């Protein structure tokens, strides 16, 4: 096991800022929810029922999925050069999953009713029902795997089994999350069998971007990184990152062209998407990040650009898919208006605070730089 690295000042600063933002955002959110209820959200019977908190949920649970993929490169598939960041990725997968769950819990109002509603009213045909079960199993398996790794048990039969089980569970959870959108025929922008695969691709990209970001935040610069970490961050990791990014760029462009080409009812929302500044920020940032990675420029800057792009993409997917009024068709003038409320923005801030404060706490207390003592 490697020795505990010295915690950089940036980690301390991020943890302090994250905790402060968490306290403030949670206090504001709880006050607004207790005083106004769901009226504090700009969602409802107008047609947009899943707002910014659901966007935040999707963003973070898919980021957790992607971080599990990165850790699995070493612990499931045997690419040993990824071991120096594997433990860190597992921990951040845990905290980003919790961040996503927190955003969803505050959005749905009474999450603890699931404790008796699911077993007493199990809906076998509901993707949302299976999604909840699979993500709960994934969280438990991920925590057990981290416990093994934290005890320096990387390669025992039990540890390897937990690694494989976590990977299988996240694929199942990811598939049902994609199915929760892709099965909705009344929402043409979402509907289709390729949505789970699109989520899989973008989850892998989000995981790669976060893996790069937290590694640079941990060490401060490449010159401060241990040799194995530096070798990974200047070698295999940017190549994997760039390869996934290229496929996602192709997927985004393909979805855009098909969305603009078709005259199917409900797909007219693509004109609105392409006319928005957010879409072009998303695309330009992705393309710029791809060329930065190819040219050996700052992977840190590229990771930030990709994370911003992915969040915009999640917003476009979740919100724009609801902007065409149901059961009315293209003859309805205009689209539904939606702007996140202050409470919704606070829930987003709360989720990001959990993710970054949780990561920083792990850096201070859990020796996330550890790797197997010997690697055959």
Sine and cosine of phi, psi and omega as CSV:
sin_phi,cos_phi,sin_psi,cos_psi,sin_omega,cos_omega
0.00,0.00,0.66,-0.75,0.04,-1.00
-0.97,0.26,0.37,-0.93,0.02,-1.00
-0.97,0.23,0.39,-0.92,0.02,-1.00
-0.89,0.45,0.78,-0.63,0.03,-1.00
-0.97,0.24,0.41,-0.91,0.10,-1.00
-0.94,0.33,0.78,-0.62,-0.02,-1.00
-0.96,0.30,0.82,-0.57,-0.02,-1.00
-0.95,0.30,0.37,-0.93,0.05,-1.00
-0.87,0.49,-0.53,0.85,0.00,-1.00
-0.90,0.44,-0.59,0.81,0.04,-1.00
-0.91,0.41,-0.70,0.72,0.04,-1.00
-0.86,0.50,-0.69,0.72,-0.03,-1.00
-0.90,0.43,-0.69,0.72,0.00,-1.00
-0.90,0.44,-0.63,0.77,0.01,-1.00
-0.91,0.41,-0.69,0.72,0.01,-1.00
-0.89,0.45,-0.70,0.71,0.02,-1.00
-0.91,0.42,-0.64,0.77,0.00,-1.00
-0.91,0.42,-0.69,0.73,0.02,-1.00
-0.90,0.43,-0.69,0.73,0.02,-1.00
-0.88,0.47,-0.72,0.70,0.01,-1.00
-0.91,0.42,-0.58,0.82,0.03,-1.00
-0.90,0.43,-0.72,0.70,-0.01,-1.00
-0.89,0.46,-0.73,0.69,-0.04,-1.00
-0.91,0.41,-0.75,0.66,-0.06,-1.00
-0.92,0.40,-0.61,0.79,0.02,-1.00
-0.92,0.38,-0.67,0.75,0.01,-1.00
-0.88,0.47,-0.72,0.70,-0.01,-1.00
-0.90,0.43,-0.69,0.72,-0.03,-1.00
-0.89,0.46,-0.75,0.66,-0.02,-1.00
-0.90,0.44,-0.64,0.77,0.03,-1.00
-0.88,0.47,-0.74,0.67,-0.03,-1.00
-0.91,0.42,-0.64,0.77,0.00,-1.00
-0.93,0.37,-0.62,0.79,0.00,-1.00
-0.97,0.26,-0.49,0.87,-0.03,-1.00
-1.00,-0.02,-0.50,0.86,-0.07,-1.00
-0.87,-0.50,-0.28,0.96,-0.07,-1.00
0.93,0.38,-0.51,-0.86,-0.04,-1.00
-0.94,0.33,-0.16,0.99,0.08,-1.00
-0.91,0.41,-0.28,0.96,0.06,-1.00
-0.97,0.25,-0.10,0.99,0.09,-1.00
-0.98,-0.19,0.51,-0.86,0.07,-1.00
-1.00,-0.04,0.64,0.77,0.07,-1.00
-0.86,-0.51,0.25,-0.97,0.01,-1.00
0.43,-0.90,-0.58,-0.82,-0.13,-0.99
-0.96,0.29,-0.12,0.99,0.02,-1.00
-0.91,0.42,-0.36,0.93,0.00,-1.00
0.76,-0.65,-0.50,0.87,0.06,-1.00
-1.00,-0.02,0.99,-0.16,-0.04,-1.00
-0.98,-0.18,-0.37,0.93,0.05,-1.00
-0.94,-0.34,0.95,-0.32,-0.08,-1.00
-0.97,-0.23,-0.46,-0.89,-0.08,-1.00
-0.85,0.53,-0.62,0.78,0.04,-1.00
-0.86,0.50,-0.58,0.82,0.05,-1.00
-0.95,0.32,-0.61,0.79,0.12,-0.99
-0.83,0.55,-0.74,0.68,-0.01,-1.00
-0.88,0.47,-0.68,0.74,0.04,-1.00
-0.85,0.52,-0.78,0.63,-0.02,-1.00
-0.87,0.49,-0.68,0.74,0.00,-1.00
-0.86,0.51,-0.73,0.68,-0.11,-0.99
-0.98,0.20,-0.60,0.80,0.01,-1.00
-0.94,0.35,-0.55,0.84,0.07,-1.00
-0.96,0.28,-0.52,0.86,0.13,-0.99
-0.89,0.45,-0.67,0.75,0.07,-1.00
-0.87,0.50,-0.68,0.73,0.06,-1.00
-0.84,0.55,-0.74,0.67,-0.03,-1.00
-0.90,0.43,-0.63,0.78,0.05,-1.00
-0.91,0.42,-0.58,0.82,0.09,-1.00
-0.90,0.43,-0.62,0.78,0.08,-1.00
-0.86,0.51,-0.71,0.71,-0.02,-1.00
-0.89,0.46,-0.72,0.69,0.03,-1.00
-0.89,0.46,-0.57,0.82,-0.03,-1.00
-0.94,0.35,-0.37,0.93,0.06,-1.00
-0.84,0.55,-0.60,0.80,0.04,-1.00
-1.00,0.05,-0.75,0.66,-0.25,-0.97
-1.00,-0.01,-0.21,0.98,0.06,-1.00
-0.90,-0.44,-0.68,0.74,-0.13,-0.99
-0.98,-0.22,-0.08,1.00,0.16,-0.99
0.99,0.13,0.26,0.96,0.08,-1.00
-0.99,0.13,1.00,-0.01,-0.24,-0.97
-0.94,0.35,-0.32,0.95,0.02,-1.00
-0.91,0.41,-0.24,0.97,0.02,-1.00
-1.00,-0.01,-0.03,1.00,0.02,-1.00
-0.85,0.53,-0.62,0.79,-0.05,-1.00
-0.87,0.49,-0.33,0.95,0.03,-1.00
-0.90,-0.43,0.07,1.00,-0.11,-0.99
-0.91,0.42,-0.74,0.68,-0.03,-1.00
-0.89,0.45,-0.66,0.76,0.02,-1.00
-0.88,0.47,-0.66,0.75,0.00,-1.00
-0.91,0.40,-0.62,0.78,0.04,-1.00
-0.89,0.47,-0.72,0.69,-0.01,-1.00
-0.89,0.46,-0.71,0.71,-0.02,-1.00
-0.94,0.34,-0.48,0.88,0.13,-0.99
-0.88,0.47,-0.63,0.77,0.03,-1.00
-0.91,0.43,-0.76,0.65,-0.11,-0.99
-0.95,0.30,-0.54,0.84,0.05,-1.00
-0.95,0.32,-0.55,0.83,0.08,-1.00
-0.91,0.42,-0.68,0.74,0.05,-1.00
-0.90,0.45,-0.64,0.77,0.04,-1.00
-0.87,0.50,-0.69,0.72,0.03,-1.00
-0.90,0.43,-0.69,0.72,0.03,-1.00
-0.88,0.48,-0.63,0.78,-0.01,-1.00
-0.89,0.45,-0.69,0.73,0.02,-1.00
-0.88,0.47,-0.69,0.73,-0.01,-1.00
-0.93,0.36,-0.65,0.76,-0.02,-1.00
-0.87,0.49,-0.66,0.75,0.01,-1.00
-0.95,0.31,-0.40,0.92,0.01,-1.00
-0.98,0.18,-0.64,0.77,-0.10,-0.99
-0.99,0.10,-0.21,0.98,0.16,-0.99
1.00,-0.06,-0.82,0.58,-0.06,-1.00
-0.75,-0.66,0.94,0.35,-0.09,-1.00
-0.90,0.43,-0.46,0.89,-0.08,-1.00
-0.96,0.28,-0.19,0.98,0.11,-0.99
-0.91,0.42,-0.34,0.94,0.04,-1.00
-0.88,0.47,-0.43,0.90,-0.07,-1.00
-0.88,0.48,-0.53,0.85,0.06,-1.00
-0.92,-0.40,-0.37,0.93,-0.03,-1.00
-0.94,0.33,-0.61,0.80,-0.03,-1.00
-0.94,0.34,-0.78,0.63,-0.02,-1.00
-0.93,0.36,-0.49,0.87,-0.04,-1.00
-1.00,0.00,-0.29,0.96,0.01,-1.00
-0.68,-0.73,0.77,0.64,-0.11,-0.99
-0.88,0.47,0.81,-0.58,-0.01,-1.00
-0.97,-0.25,0.99,-0.13,-0.12,-0.99
-0.91,0.42,-0.46,0.89,-0.09,-1.00
-0.99,-0.11,0.06,1.00,-0.05,-1.00
-1.00,-0.07,0.89,-0.46,0.08,-1.00
-0.87,0.49,-0.56,0.83,0.01,-1.00
-0.90,0.44,-0.60,0.80,0.03,-1.00
-0.90,0.44,-0.76,0.65,0.00,-1.00
-0.92,0.39,-0.57,0.82,0.04,-1.00
-0.86,0.51,-0.71,0.70,0.01,-1.00
-0.88,0.47,-0.68,0.74,0.01,-1.00
-0.91,0.41,-0.71,0.70,-0.04,-1.00
-0.92,0.39,-0.63,0.78,0.02,-1.00
-0.94,0.34,-0.56,0.83,0.08,-1.00
-0.91,0.42,-0.69,0.72,0.05,-1.00
-0.89,0.45,-0.64,0.77,0.02,-1.00
-0.88,0.48,-0.69,0.72,0.00,-1.00
-0.89,0.46,-0.70,0.71,0.01,-1.00
-0.88,0.47,-0.73,0.69,-0.01,-1.00
-0.91,0.42,-0.61,0.80,0.01,-1.00
-0.91,0.41,-0.67,0.75,0.04,-1.00
-0.91,0.43,-0.65,0.76,0.03,-1.00
-0.91,0.42,-0.64,0.77,0.03,-1.00
-0.91,0.42,-0.67,0.75,0.02,-1.00
-0.90,0.43,-0.62,0.78,0.04,-1.00
-0.87,0.50,-0.67,0.74,0.04,-1.00
-0.88,0.47,-0.76,0.65,-0.04,-1.00
-0.90,0.43,-0.62,0.78,0.00,-1.00
-0.91,0.41,-0.42,0.91,0.08,-1.00
-1.00,-0.01,0.23,0.97,0.02,-1.00
0.91,0.42,0.47,0.88,0.09,-1.00
-0.97,-0.23,1.00,-0.07,-0.06,-1.00
-0.99,-0.14,-0.56,0.83,-0.26,-0.97
-0.84,-0.54,0.12,0.99,0.05,-1.00
-0.93,0.37,0.23,-0.97,0.00,-1.00
-0.86,0.50,-0.68,0.73,-0.01,-1.00
-0.90,0.44,-0.66,0.75,-0.01,-1.00
-0.92,0.40,-0.69,0.73,0.02,-1.00
-0.91,0.42,-0.64,0.77,0.02,-1.00
-0.89,0.46,-0.67,0.75,0.05,-1.00
-0.90,0.44,-0.60,0.80,0.03,-1.00
-0.89,0.46,-0.72,0.69,0.01,-1.00
-0.92,0.40,-0.68,0.74,-0.01,-1.00
-0.89,0.46,-0.64,0.77,0.04,-1.00
-0.89,0.45,-0.66,0.75,0.00,-1.00
-0.90,0.43,-0.70,0.71,0.02,-1.00
-0.90,0.44,-0.67,0.74,-0.02,-1.00
-0.90,0.44,-0.63,0.78,-0.02,-1.00
-0.95,0.31,-0.53,0.85,0.09,-1.00
-0.91,0.42,-0.68,0.73,0.02,-1.00
-0.90,0.44,-0.70,0.71,0.01,-1.00
-0.90,0.44,-0.69,0.72,0.02,-1.00
-0.87,0.48,-0.67,0.74,-0.01,-1.00
-0.89,0.45,-0.65,0.76,0.01,-1.00
-0.96,0.28,-0.51,0.86,0.10,-1.00
-0.90,0.44,-0.71,0.70,0.07,-1.00
-0.89,0.45,-0.60,0.80,0.02,-1.00
-0.92,0.39,-0.52,0.86,0.02,-1.00
-0.88,0.48,-0.51,0.86,0.09,-1.00
-1.00,-0.01,-0.76,0.65,-0.13,-0.99
-0.91,0.41,-0.35,0.94,-0.02,-1.00
-1.00,0.08,-0.09,1.00,-0.08,-1.00
-1.00,0.03,1.00,-0.03,-0.05,-1.00
-0.91,0.41,-0.40,0.92,0.00,-1.00
-0.97,0.24,-0.13,0.99,0.06,-1.00
-0.90,-0.43,1.00,0.02,-0.14,-0.99
-0.85,0.53,-0.54,0.84,-0.02,-1.00
-0.92,0.39,-0.49,0.87,-0.01,-1.00
-1.00,0.02,-0.56,0.83,-0.24,-0.97
-0.90,0.43,0.72,-0.69,0.11,-0.99
0.52,-0.86,0.43,-0.90,-0.04,-1.00
-0.97,0.26,-0.21,0.98,-0.05,-1.00
-1.00,0.03,-0.11,0.99,-0.04,-1.00
-0.88,0.48,-0.71,0.71,0.06,-1.00
-0.85,0.52,-0.60,0.80,0.02,-1.00
-0.93,0.36,-0.62,0.78,0.05,-1.00
-0.89,0.46,-0.68,0.73,0.07,-1.00
-0.89,0.46,-0.63,0.78,0.01,-1.00
-0.88,0.48,-0.72,0.70,0.01,-1.00
-0.89,0.46,-0.75,0.66,-0.06,-1.00
-0.95,0.33,-0.47,0.88,0.10,-1.00
-0.91,0.42,-0.71,0.71,0.03,-1.00
-0.87,0.50,-0.65,0.76,0.02,-1.00
-0.91,0.41,-0.68,0.73,0.01,-1.00
-0.89,0.45,-0.65,0.76,0.04,-1.00
-0.89,0.45,-0.68,0.73,0.03,-1.00
-0.89,0.45,-0.68,0.73,-0.01,-1.00
-0.90,0.43,-0.70,0.72,0.02,-1.00
-0.93,0.37,-0.59,0.80,0.04,-1.00
-0.87,0.49,-0.68,0.73,0.03,-1.00
-0.92,0.39,-0.72,0.70,-0.05,-1.00
-0.86,0.51,-0.78,0.62,-0.08,-1.00
-0.94,0.34,-0.46,0.89,0.06,-1.00
-0.92,0.38,-0.71,0.71,0.02,-1.00
-0.93,0.37,-0.61,0.79,0.04,-1.00
-0.91,0.42,-0.55,0.84,-0.01,-1.00
-0.92,0.38,-0.73,0.69,-0.13,-0.99
-0.99,-0.13,-0.28,0.96,0.04,-1.00
1.00,-0.01,-0.70,0.71,-0.01,-1.00
-0.32,-0.95,0.23,-0.97,0.01,-1.00
-0.89,0.45,-0.56,0.83,-0.02,-1.00
-0.91,0.41,-0.39,0.92,-0.01,-1.00
-1.00,-0.02,-0.12,0.99,-0.06,-1.00
-0.98,0.21,0.57,-0.82,0.18,-0.98
-0.86,0.51,0.38,-0.93,-0.10,-0.99
-0.83,0.56,-0.68,0.73,-0.03,-1.00
-0.92,0.40,-0.64,0.77,0.01,-1.00
-0.93,0.37,-0.69,0.72,0.02,-1.00
-0.88,0.47,-0.66,0.75,0.03,-1.00
-0.88,0.48,-0.65,0.76,0.03,-1.00
-0.93,0.37,-0.69,0.73,-0.08,-1.00
-0.96,0.29,-0.31,0.95,0.04,-1.00
-0.94,-0.34,-0.02,1.00,-0.06,-1.00
-0.86,-0.52,-0.99,-0.11,-0.13,-0.99
-0.92,0.39,-0.64,0.77,-0.12,-0.99
-0.89,0.45,-0.75,0.66,0.04,-1.00
-0.88,0.48,-0.53,0.85,0.01,-1.00
-0.93,0.37,-0.72,0.70,0.05,-1.00
-0.88,0.47,-0.71,0.71,0.02,-1.00
-0.84,0.55,-0.75,0.66,-0.04,-1.00
-0.91,0.41,-0.62,0.78,-0.02,-1.00
-0.90,0.43,-0.72,0.70,0.02,-1.00
-0.91,0.42,-0.65,0.76,-0.01,-1.00
-0.88,0.48,-0.65,0.76,0.01,-1.00
-0.88,0.48,-0.67,0.74,0.00,-1.00
-0.92,0.39,-0.64,0.77,0.01,-1.00
-0.92,0.40,-0.66,0.75,0.06,-1.00
-0.85,0.53,-0.71,0.70,0.04,-1.00
-0.87,0.49,-0.66,0.75,0.01,-1.00
-0.90,0.43,-0.66,0.75,0.01,-1.00
-0.90,0.44,-0.72,0.69,0.00,-1.00
-0.91,0.42,-0.66,0.75,0.01,-1.00
-0.88,0.47,-0.72,0.69,0.03,-1.00
-0.88,0.48,-0.61,0.79,0.00,-1.00
-0.92,0.40,-0.74,0.67,-0.03,-1.00
-0.88,0.48,-0.71,0.70,0.00,-1.00
-0.91,0.41,-0.64,0.77,0.02,-1.00
-0.90,0.45,-0.62,0.79,0.02,-1.00
-0.97,0.24,-0.48,0.88,-0.10,-1.00
-0.97,0.23,-0.66,0.75,-0.11,-0.99
-0.95,0.33,0.49,-0.87,0.11,-0.99
-0.95,-0.33,0.32,0.95,0.02,-1.00
-0.90,0.43,0.62,-0.78,0.02,-1.00
-0.84,0.54,0.73,-0.68,0.02,-1.00
0.99,-0.15,-0.33,0.94,-0.03,-1.00
-1.00,0.04,-0.05,1.00,0.03,-1.00
-0.90,0.43,-0.21,0.98,0.03,-1.00
-0.90,0.44,-0.37,0.93,0.01,-1.00
-0.89,0.45,-0.51,0.86,0.10,-1.00
-0.89,0.46,-0.64,0.77,0.04,-1.00
-0.92,0.40,-0.67,0.74,-0.01,-1.00
-0.88,0.47,-0.77,0.64,-0.07,-1.00
-0.92,0.39,-0.43,0.90,0.03,-1.00
-0.99,0.16,-0.14,0.99,-0.05,-1.00
-1.00,0.04,0.57,-0.82,0.04,-1.00
-0.88,0.47,-0.53,0.85,-0.04,-1.00
-0.86,0.51,-0.64,0.77,-0.01,-1.00
-0.87,0.49,-0.69,0.73,-0.05,-1.00
-0.96,0.28,-0.54,0.84,0.13,-0.99
-0.88,0.47,-0.72,0.69,0.02,-1.00
-0.83,0.55,-0.78,0.63,-0.09,-1.00
-0.94,0.34,-0.71,0.71,-0.02,-1.00
-0.90,0.44,-0.68,0.74,0.02,-1.00
-0.88,0.47,-0.66,0.75,0.00,-1.00
-0.91,0.42,-0.73,0.69,-0.01,-1.00
-0.90,0.43,-0.68,0.73,0.03,-1.00
-0.89,0.45,-0.67,0.75,0.02,-1.00
-0.89,0.45,-0.61,0.79,0.02,-1.00
-0.87,0.49,-0.72,0.69,-0.01,-1.00
-0.95,0.32,-0.51,0.86,0.08,-1.00
-0.90,0.44,-0.66,0.75,0.02,-1.00
-0.92,0.38,-0.63,0.78,0.02,-1.00
-0.91,0.42,-0.60,0.80,-0.05,-1.00
-1.00,0.06,0.04,1.00,-0.01,-1.00
0.96,0.28,0.34,0.94,0.05,-1.00
-0.97,0.24,-0.16,-0.99,-0.12,-0.99
-0.88,0.48,0.93,-0.36,0.10,-1.00
-0.92,0.38,-0.49,0.87,0.03,-1.00
-0.88,0.47,-0.77,0.64,0.02,-1.00
-0.89,0.45,-0.64,0.77,0.02,-1.00
-0.88,0.48,-0.63,0.77,-0.01,-1.00
-0.91,0.42,-0.64,0.77,0.03,-1.00
-0.90,0.43,-0.69,0.73,0.00,-1.00
-0.89,0.46,-0.65,0.76,-0.01,-1.00
-0.93,0.36,-0.65,0.76,0.01,-1.00
-0.89,0.46,-0.68,0.73,0.06,-1.00
-0.88,0.48,-0.71,0.70,0.00,-1.00
-0.87,0.49,-0.69,0.72,-0.03,-1.00
-0.91,0.41,-0.62,0.79,0.03,-1.00
-0.91,0.41,-0.66,0.75,0.07,-1.00
-0.87,0.50,-0.68,0.73,0.01,-1.00
-0.88,0.47,-0.65,0.76,0.06,-1.00
-0.89,0.46,-0.66,0.75,0.01,-1.00
-0.89,0.46,-0.73,0.69,0.02,-1.00
-0.86,0.52,-0.70,0.71,-0.08,-1.00
-0.91,0.41,-0.79,0.62,-0.10,-1.00
-0.94,0.34,-0.74,0.67,-0.10,-0.99
-0.97,0.22,-0.74,0.67,-0.07,-1.00
-0.90,0.44,-0.49,0.87,0.04,-1.00
-0.90,0.43,-0.24,0.97,-0.02,-1.00
-0.94,-0.33,-0.02,1.00,-0.14,-0.99
-0.97,0.23,-0.39,0.92,0.07,-1.00
-0.99,0.13,0.83,-0.55,-0.04,-1.00
-0.87,0.50,0.66,-0.75,0.02,-1.00
-0.95,0.33,0.57,-0.82,0.14,-0.99
0.88,0.47,0.35,0.94,-0.01,-1.00
-0.84,-0.55,-0.51,0.86,0.10,-0.99
1.00,0.10,-0.04,-1.00,-0.13,-0.99
-0.97,0.26,-0.16,0.99,0.00,-1.00
-0.97,0.26,-0.21,0.98,0.04,-1.00
-0.95,0.30,0.83,-0.56,-0.02,-1.00
-0.93,0.36,0.76,-0.65,0.08,-1.00
0.97,0.25,0.00,-1.00,0.02,-1.00
-0.89,-0.46,0.19,-0.98,0.05,-1.00
-0.94,0.35,0.69,-0.73,0.05,-1.00
-1.00,0.06,0.71,-0.70,0.08,-1.00
-0.56,-0.83,0.78,-0.63,0.14,-0.99
-0.73,-0.69,0.79,-0.62,-0.02,-1.00
-0.85,0.53,0.62,-0.78,0.06,-1.00
-0.98,0.19,0.16,-0.99,0.02,-1.00
-0.88,0.47,-0.63,0.78,0.03,-1.00
-0.88,0.47,-0.66,0.75,0.02,-1.00
-0.90,0.44,-0.65,0.76,0.06,-1.00
-0.90,0.44,-0.60,0.80,0.01,-1.00
-0.92,0.39,-0.58,0.81,0.06,-1.00
-0.92,0.40,-0.64,0.77,0.08,-1.00
-0.88,0.48,-0.71,0.70,0.03,-1.00
-0.88,0.47,-0.64,0.77,0.01,-1.00
-0.87,0.49,-0.69,0.72,-0.02,-1.00
-0.90,0.43,-0.70,0.72,0.05,-1.00
-0.90,0.44,-0.58,0.81,0.02,-1.00
-0.90,0.43,-0.68,0.73,0.04,-1.00
-0.87,0.50,-0.71,0.71,-0.06,-1.00
-0.89,0.46,-0.76,0.65,-0.11,-0.99
-0.99,0.17,-0.59,0.81,0.08,-1.00
-0.92,0.39,-0.62,0.78,0.03,-1.00
-0.91,0.41,-0.66,0.75,0.07,-1.00
-0.87,0.49,-0.75,0.67,-0.05,-1.00
-0.89,0.45,-0.61,0.79,0.05,-1.00
-0.88,0.47,-0.66,0.75,0.05,-1.00
-0.88,0.47,-0.63,0.78,0.03,-1.00
-0.89,0.46,-0.59,0.81,-0.04,-1.00
-0.97,0.23,-0.60,0.80,-0.22,-0.97
-0.93,-0.37,-0.33,0.94,-0.24,-0.97
-0.87,-0.49,0.16,0.99,0.05,-1.00
0.76,0.65,0.88,0.48,-0.07,-1.00
-0.95,0.32,-0.13,0.99,0.04,-1.00
-1.00,0.10,-0.05,1.00,-0.07,-1.00
-0.91,0.42,0.48,-0.88,0.09,-1.00
-0.52,-0.85,0.17,-0.99,-0.01,-1.00
-0.83,0.55,0.62,-0.79,-0.01,-1.00
-0.89,0.45,-0.63,0.78,0.04,-1.00
-0.76,-0.65,0.63,-0.78,0.01,-1.00
-0.76,-0.65,0.96,-0.29,-0.05,-1.00
-0.98,0.18,0.00,0.00,0.00,0.00
